[in-house]
């Protein structure tokens, strides 16, 4: 995947953007719900919400691990099984949109569909079978939406910050500074690296990650991720005082849950948490040293995430290497919330 770099604020929409996948009701009632669907390389997520004073109120949500990008790194194509899983999950989303009488929705697909030779064919299948019009968005737009959705959880301060999203097929990093319009941070630079938890796991191979030399395999993954950040690192300011760091992804929310020793995942405990960097490094190293059974036994990892979480730890540590903040902010929000805020703001709602 081609990576992108910018040194100016992101536009509200990329040049040439066509709003092909929005289904609007003319002059929808103020309380009619809005919806956002984010189909990533690993997960399918839906959020339905109504505007409320100063924000929005969630009325329905859905999330399912579909592993759409499984096998993509080796074949360059989405597999039949992966597409079937994603279509089934999107069918659930479609049913919820109808039942909730959603007035305006935006549905986006990211790295797996960007890279796959049959990505467009899959998009057409989704439209035919579920009625959902997915838009394959560029990495720049993916980064913009993630920042819009979670920046309010940044630690207070006037220093620069990095907001990052470790996905299934790529990792987006955005350098921001205070002082943007409408209270939003000003985006100084952004970068999309072609490693996410699925693609990095497949590049190393599960046998190596689970084998007796898994610590060496983890080191190789960290190095691979670090090299993918080289050009972004060149754009970072030399100033390292008062810097801040905020992550949004299953990796950071999972590791935060392990840090808190939660018996089961609790969004209220995790979203907005700030964890000392030393603690996040210790957890990452500990997880990388465990075997599959050991990771599966951790309540907030389980067998469903145990095979991919090691790659997430490697990417996270590579980010910590280039941006030595004191704490890592945790956001259980991102692209979907960014979509909802964007849609509601355009209809005149004050968020």
N, C-alpha and C positions, 0 to 999 in steps of 0.2 A: 504494500500500500504506500502511495506517495504521502509523505508527511508535509505539513504546512507550517509556516511561521509567519507571524505578523508583528509589527511594532506599532500599530495604531489601534484605536478602539474599534471593536467589531461593529459593523453596520447592524441595523435592526433586522435586516434580512440579507442574505448573500445576493450578489448581483445575479439577475436572471431567475430569482426564486419565483416559482409559480405555485399558487396555493391550490393544488390539484386535489388534495385529499380532505378538504374541509367540507362538511355537510352542514349548511346553515339554515336556520329557520328565520324568515324575514322578521326583524324586530322582535326577537325572543323576549318573553317576559323576564323581568329582572331576576327572578328566583329560579329560572329554568337552569338545570345543571349543565355544566361543561365537562368534557372528558378528554383525557390524554392517554394514549397508548404508546409504550416504548417497547419495541421488539429488538432485543439485543442479541448478541452472539450466544448468550447463555440463558437469558431470562425473557419472559413475556410479562409485562406489567401494565395494569390499567388503574387509573384513578379518576373517579367521578366526584365533582364537588360543586357546591353553590357559593356564589359570592356572599361574604359576610363583612361586617364592619372591620375594616383594616386587613382583610385577608379572605380566606375561603374556608368553608366547612365541608369536610369529606363526607359523602353520603354512601359511597361504595368503592371497593378496591378489589384487585385480583392480582395475584402473582404466581407464576409457575416456572420452574426450571424446565426449559425445552431443549437446551443444547443444540440450537440451530446450526452453530458453526462446527459441530463435531465432524472431524475428518476433512474439513475444508482446507487446512494447511497442506495436506498431501495431494488432494485431488483437484483443488480449485473450484469445487462444485458443492452445492448443498445436497446432502444425501436424501433419498426418498423417505427414510425413517425420520430424519430430522425435520423435514418439511411437514410430514404428517403430524408430528408432535406439535409443531408450531400452529398449524391450521386448526387442530383440535382446541388448543388454548385460545386462539383468536375467535373461535366459534363461541366459547364461553363469554369472551369480551363482548361480542356482537349481541348476544342475548341480554347481557346486562345493559348495554346502551339502549336497546329497545324498551326494556322494562322500566328504566329510569327516565325515559323520554328526553334523552339528551338533545339539547338544542344546537350545540356547536362542539365539534370534536376535531382534534388533530392526532393523527396516528403516524408514527415515524419508525423507520428501520435503520439500523446503524451498520457496524463494520461487516458482519457476515454477509449482508445483502450487497454492500458496496463491493466486496471482493469477489463474490461468487459469480462464475460465468453464467449461471442460470438464475441469478438473483432477480432479474426482471421477469422471467417466466414465473418464478415463485410469487412475485407481487401480483401478477395477473390471476394466478390460481386463488390467492387469498381474496381478491376482489370478487371473483366468481362464486366462491363457496361460502364466504362470510359476509360480503357486502362492505367490508372494511377496505378503504383506499389507503394503503400504506405509501408513505413518501420516504424514499431513501435519501437521508440528509447527509450533507458533507460534514467532515470532521469539525470544521469551523462552527457550523450551526449546532452540532452536538455539544461542543465546548460552551458556546454562548448560553444554551438552554440550561446546562448543568450549573453554570455560575448564577444565572437568574433564579434558579430553583433553590439554591442552598447558601448563598453568600451571607445571608442574615445571621448565620451561625458562626461567622468568623469571630475570633477573639477581638475585643475592643482594642483600638490602637491606630496609630497613624503610619505604621510601617508597611512595607510591601508584603504581599501574601501570595502564596500559590494555592490554587484550588485544583484538585485533581479527581479524576474519575477512572478507576481501574475497571475496565469492562471485560468482556469475554474475549474479544478479538483485538482490542486496542486500548491504549491508555491516553486520555486527554489531560494535558497540563495547561493551566492558564495563570499567567502572572498578572496580578491586579494591584492597583493602588487606590487609596481613598480619593474622593472628589469627583466621581462620575455624576452624570445627570440623574435627577430623581432619587438621589441617595444611593444609587447603585455604584459599585466600585468601577473604576476606570480600567479597562483591559489594555495592558501594555504589550503582551506577547502571548502566543499560544502555540501548542505543539501537540501533534498526534503521533504517538509511537505505535508501531505495528505489533505490540505485545500486550495481550490480555491474558486472563487466567487460562483460557482454552488454548489459544495459540502458543503460549509459552510452554504449557504442559506438553503439548504435542511435539513441540520442537525438541524438547529434551527426552521425551519418551517416558511413559509411566514405569517401565521396568527399571530405569535408572533412578527415578524419584523414589521408588519403593525398595530398591536394592540395598545391599550392604554399604555401598559407597554413596548413599543418598546425600550426605553432607557435601560431598564434592559436586554432586549434581546441582544442589541448591546454589553453591558458589558460582557455577557456570551460568545458571539462570540469572543470578544477580548481575553478573558481568554483562550478559547479553542485554538486559534491560538498561543498565547504565550506559552502554554504548549507544543505545537508541535515543538517549536523552542528551547526547553530546552537543548537538546544535542548539537545543533549548538552553543548556547550561551557559553557553556563550552569551545569551541574551539577558542573563540574570544580573542584577545590580551587585556591586561589590559590597554594599552595605549589608551587614548581617545583624544589626541590633534592631530589636522590636519587630522582627519578621514573624509572620504568622503562617499557619499551614492548616488546610481544611480538606478532608477527603470525603468523597461520596461514592460508595460502592458496597457490594456484599462483602468484600474483603475487609474493609475497615469496620463495618458494623459487626461482623463476625468476631474479629479480634478484640473489639471493645467488649463484646459479650463475654469472651474468655477472660479478659482483664477483670471484669466485674464478677466472674464466677457465677453467672446467671444459670439457674436450672433450666430455663427455656428463654427463648428470645423475647425481649420486652422493648419495644420501640421507645416507650416513654423514658426508659432508663438510659438508652443509648443515644438518641437524637439530641444533639447539642452538648454531649459530653466532651471534655477536654482531657486527654490522657498524656502523661509525661512521655516524652520520646524514648527515654531509657526503658520504660515499661513495655512499649510497643516493640522495641528491638528484642527484648528478652522473650516476649511471647512468640515473635516471628521465628527466632532461632530455635526455641523449644519445639514448636510445631514442625519445623523442617527436620528435626532430629527424630521425630516419632515415625513409626510405621503406620500403615493405613488403619490398622485396628486401634492403635493408640489415638489417632486423630478422630476416628469414628466414635470413640467412647466419650469425647468431649460433647456435652449436651447441645451446645449451639453450633457445632460443626456437623456431627452425625455422618452417616455414610453417604448422604447426598452431596455433601460439599468436601468430603475428605480428600478426594483425588485432585481437586483444583486449588485448594486453599494454599498449598505450598508455593505455587507460582505467584499467587497474590501476595504472599509474604515477601518473595524475592523482589517483586516490582515495588512494593512499599519500601523496602530497605534501600533500594536504589534511589527512590525519591528522597528519603531521609538523608542520604549521602550528599545530595546536591543542595539541600535546603535545610540547614541545621537549626530549625525552630526548637523552642523549648517544649512545646506541646503539640499534639495532633488533635485538631477538632474533628468530631465525628458527625456526619450528616446522613440520616436515613431519609433523604430527599434528594432530588436532582432533576433529571430531564422532565419527568412528568409534571412536577411542580412548576418548573420553568415554563412549560407549555401552557399550563392553566393560568399562570400569572400573566403571560403574554396575551392570551385570548381575552381574559377578563379586562385587562387594562385597555385593550382596543375597543371594548364596548363601554368604556367610561367608568368602570368600577375603580375606586380608590383602594389600592392594596398596600 
